[in-house]
């Protein structure tokens, strides 16, 4: 990604708005005392949410951004395509917490189905995942909380409050933990054993 007056991101990592206007407000270079290496730093602000993004470039000449903080979130490559699509859509809709929660619950359901748990309801799949030691009992309890929260939104339960950004973040945190537990860590172990 090329650095300039505007940071060309598809979505703001804070508010998730598409095609954001993210403008440069500060830049400077610093030299590492031990290695003597020069690093160029840039600070950007999203016009939509006023979220700040820090970027690092390897050289001032080409101004190619090598890293940003916060990083733009994307579903892990190890995920099967259906679960990955649901999770990427959830990440892209974090600005709409109710929608993000329902999409995240769909990603969780798709992960369990990918692991062979296809019978019955999502509730039954979560129980079966715990019974077969695919997930821990604590993860199952958390998954049930997520399922119920998403059901409140899916069924437009009049007694349930609309979710907040913090609610959507909590649901997404579980999904990311499940991705690590079911896909990323096993893939890492397999690569380590092959090496």
KOLVEX-631376 format. One record per residue (C-alpha): x, y, z; residue in three letters. Coordinates in pm, whole numbers, always signed. Layout:
residues N
<<X; Y; Z>; 'Ala'> ...
This chain:
residues 195
<<+0; +0; +0>; 'Unk'> <<+140; +338; -97>; 'Unk'> <<+160; +614; +161>; 'Unk'> <<+66; +971; +79>; 'Unk'> <<-176; +1241; +189>; 'Unk'> <<-446; +973; +213>; 'Unk'> <<-414; +615; +331>; 'Unk'> <<-581; +391; +68>; 'Unk'> <<-773; +139; +280>; 'Unk'> <<-1090; -40; +171>; 'Unk'> <<-1239; +8; +520>; 'Unk'> <<-1152; +204; +831>; 'Unk'> <<-1017; -38; +1094>; 'Unk'> <<-1210; +154; +1362>; 'Unk'> <<-1559; +220; +1223>; 'Unk'> <<-1562; -17; +923>; 'Unk'> <<-1690; +245; +680>; 'Unk'> <<-1625; +154; +317>; 'Unk'> <<-1394; +372; +105>; 'Unk'> <<-1295; +593; +399>; 'Unk'> <<-1127; +929; +374>; 'Unk'> <<-817; +877; +590>; 'Unk'> <<-590; +1181; +584>; 'Unk'> <<-229; +1225; +693>; 'Unk'> <<-195; +1460; +991>; 'Unk'> <<+167; +1397; +1097>; 'Unk'> <<+486; +1230; +981>; 'Unk'> <<+842; +1203; +1109>; 'Unk'> <<+1145; +979; +1090>; 'Unk'> <<+1339; +829; +1375>; 'Unk'> <<+1671; +649; +1397>; 'Unk'> <<+1711; +337; +1610>; 'Unk'> <<+1996; +389; +1858>; 'Unk'> <<+2124; +31; +1841>; 'Unk'> <<+2102; -51; +1474>; 'Unk'> <<+2108; +296; +1320>; 'Unk'> <<+1807; +193; +1112>; 'Unk'> <<+1578; +475; +1001>; 'Unk'> <<+1203; +434; +1033>; 'Unk'> <<+937; +664; +888>; 'Unk'> <<+613; +702; +1083>; 'Unk'> <<+284; +852; +968>; 'Unk'> <<-34; +933; +1159>; 'Unk'> <<-370; +932; +981>; 'Unk'> <<-724; +1022; +1092>; 'Unk'> <<-1050; +881; +955>; 'Unk'> <<-1288; +1164; +858>; 'Unk'> <<-1588; +950; +950>; 'Unk'> <<-1505; +838; +1307>; 'Unk'> <<-1190; +1038; +1394>; 'Unk'> <<-1011; +709; +1459>; 'Unk'> <<-633; +733; +1443>; 'Unk'> <<-416; +499; +1236>; 'Unk'> <<-40; +475; +1278>; 'Unk'> <<+158; +363; +974>; 'Unk'> <<+523; +269; +924>; 'Unk'> <<+709; +299; +595>; 'Unk'> <<+1044; +141; +515>; 'Unk'> <<+1176; +437; +323>; 'Unk'> <<+1083; +797; +269>; 'Unk'> <<+1140; +772; -107>; 'Unk'> <<+885; +511; -207>; 'Unk'> <<+669; +570; +103>; 'Unk'> <<+532; +216; +87>; 'Unk'> <<+346; +137; +408>; 'Unk'> <<+471; -188; +561>; 'Unk'> <<+244; -199; +869>; 'Unk'> <<-51; -18; +1021>; 'Unk'> <<-193; -7; +1373>; 'Unk'> <<-461; -107; +1424>; 'Unk'> <<-428; -365; +1154>; 'Unk'> <<-713; -414; +912>; 'Unk'> <<-901; -723; +1030>; 'Unk'> <<-967; -1013; +798>; 'Unk'> <<-1069; -1372; +860>; 'Unk'> <<-786; -1623; +888>; 'Unk'> <<-682; -1795; +567>; 'Unk'> <<-715; -2135; +738>; 'Unk'> <<-1093; -2101; +761>; 'Unk'> <<-1318; -2285; +515>; 'Unk'> <<-1467; -2050; +256>; 'Unk'> <<-1824; -2028; +391>; 'Unk'> <<-1715; -1949; +747>; 'Unk'> <<-1453; -1707; +613>; 'Unk'> <<-1713; -1523; +404>; 'Unk'> <<-1950; -1487; +700>; 'Unk'> <<-1670; -1368; +928>; 'Unk'> <<-1536; -1118; +673>; 'Unk'> <<-1888; -980; +628>; 'Unk'> <<-1921; -951; +1007>; 'Unk'> <<-1590; -765; +1026>; 'Unk'> <<-1704; -530; +749>; 'Unk'> <<-2032; -456; +929>; 'Unk'> <<-1904; -386; +1280>; 'Unk'> <<-2054; -37; +1245>; 'Unk'> <<-2396; -212; +1252>; 'Unk'> <<-2375; -424; +1570>; 'Unk'> <<-2699; -622; +1523>; 'Unk'> <<-2597; -731; +1174>; 'Unk'> <<-2240; -806; +1281>; 'Unk'> <<-2368; -1027; +1564>; 'Unk'> <<-2594; -1229; +1333>; 'Unk'> <<-2318; -1273; +1075>; 'Unk'> <<-2071; -1378; +1344>; 'Unk'> <<-2318; -1639; +1473>; 'Unk'> <<-2350; -1769; +1115>; 'Unk'> <<-1969; -1793; +1094>; 'Unk'> <<-1963; -1993; +1419>; 'Unk'> <<-2235; -2224; +1288>; 'Unk'> <<-2046; -2271; +960>; 'Unk'> <<-1729; -2364; +1153>; 'Unk'> <<-1913; -2629; +1356>; 'Unk'> <<-2075; -2770; +1041>; 'Unk'> <<-1733; -2784; +874>; 'Unk'> <<-1614; -2995; +1169>; 'Unk'> <<-1889; -3248; +1095>; 'Unk'> <<-2155; -3124; +1339>; 'Unk'> <<-2446; -3083; +1098>; 'Unk'> <<-2746; -3232; +1277>; 'Unk'> <<-3003; -3036; +1473>; 'Unk'> <<-2998; -2675; +1581>; 'Unk'> <<-2699; -2455; +1655>; 'Unk'> <<-2767; -2517; +2025>; 'Unk'> <<-2735; -2892; +1972>; 'Unk'> <<-2420; -2847; +1760>; 'Unk'> <<-2257; -2645; +2039>; 'Unk'> <<-2348; -2914; +2294>; 'Unk'> <<-2216; -3187; +2064>; 'Unk'> <<-1892; -2992; +2007>; 'Unk'> <<-1837; -2981; +2384>; 'Unk'> <<-1938; -3346; +2432>; 'Unk'> <<-1691; -3457; +2164>; 'Unk'> <<-1417; -3236; +2318>; 'Unk'> <<-1393; -3024; +2003>; 'Unk'> <<-1436; -2721; +2232>; 'Unk'> <<-1407; -2681; +2607>; 'Unk'> <<-1716; -2655; +2834>; 'Unk'> <<-1630; -2288; +2894>; 'Unk'> <<-1620; -2222; +2520>; 'Unk'> <<-1957; -2398; +2486>; 'Unk'> <<-2108; -2174; +2755>; 'Unk'> <<-1974; -1866; +2576>; 'Unk'> <<-2100; -1997; +2241>; 'Unk'> <<-2450; -2038; +2389>; 'Unk'> <<-2441; -1676; +2511>; 'Unk'> <<-2346; -1564; +2160>; 'Unk'> <<-2620; -1780; +2006>; 'Unk'> <<-2885; -1633; +2235>; 'Unk'> <<-2768; -1275; +2174>; 'Unk'> <<-2781; -1329; +1797>; 'Unk'> <<-3124; -1493; +1826>; 'Unk'> <<-3257; -1183; +2002>; 'Unk'> <<-3158; -980; +1697>; 'Unk'> <<-3260; -1235; +1436>; 'Unk'> <<-3609; -1267; +1586>; 'Unk'> <<-3636; -891; +1657>; 'Unk'> <<-3717; -968; +2020>; 'Unk'> <<-3899; -660; +2151>; 'Unk'> <<-3778; -724; +2506>; 'Unk'> <<-3412; -730; +2406>; 'Unk'> <<-3213; -410; +2378>; 'Unk'> <<-3038; -336; +2053>; 'Unk'> <<-2674; -441; +2079>; 'Unk'> <<-2394; -193; +2126>; 'Unk'> <<-2052; -184; +1966>; 'Unk'> <<-1917; -351; +2282>; 'Unk'> <<-2168; -637; +2236>; 'Unk'> <<-2056; -689; +1876>; 'Unk'> <<-1689; -676; +1984>; 'Unk'> <<-1756; -945; +2248>; 'Unk'> <<-1923; -1175; +1994>; 'Unk'> <<-1641; -1121; +1747>; 'Unk'> <<-1383; -1193; +2019>; 'Unk'> <<-1539; -1535; +2072>; 'Unk'> <<-1544; -1609; +1698>; 'Unk'> <<-1176; -1513; +1669>; 'Unk'> <<-1091; -1737; +1966>; 'Unk'> <<-1283; -2024; +1804>; 'Unk'> <<-1098; -1967; +1474>; 'Unk'> <<-765; -1988; +1659>; 'Unk'> <<-869; -2298; +1852>; 'Unk'> <<-1025; -2494; +1563>; 'Unk'> <<-817; -2386; +1263>; 'Unk'> <<-514; -2162; +1315>; 'Unk'> <<-341; -2347; +1601>; 'Unk'> <<-392; -2695; +1448>; 'Unk'> <<-253; -2568; +1116>; 'Unk'> <<+46; -2414; +1296>; 'Unk'> <<+113; -2740; +1483>; 'Unk'> <<+94; -2935; +1157>; 'Unk'> <<+339; -2697; +985>; 'Unk'> <<+572; -2719; +1287>; 'Unk'> <<+570; -3097; +1284>; 'Unk'> <<+648; -3104; +913>; 'Unk'> <<+940; -2867; +960>; 'Unk'> 
